[in-house]
Amino acid sequence: MSGTETLAMAERRVAEAEQQIVRQKTILDAMVRDNHSYRVIDQARSVLARFEDSLRFAQDHLRFERQHYGYRPRSR
């Protein structure tokens, strides 16, 4: 796998993790709004926490790949 492909895969994983978090927050908000049981809401919060952990891991990996392949953000 080339550096460009590896970097693109890491970027996709970050984007996917961000999307999972948005979906889970929507689900959690609906559960709270609809007065689901505390147990179910706590489970949804736990799932959200795991998604957030996954996002942090994916972001760390993306930073590593960018550093490894010499990625330099464009100046603004």
Secondary structure as UniProt FT lines:
FT   HELIX           3..33
FT   TURN            34..35
FT   HELIX           38..68
FT   TURN            69..70
//
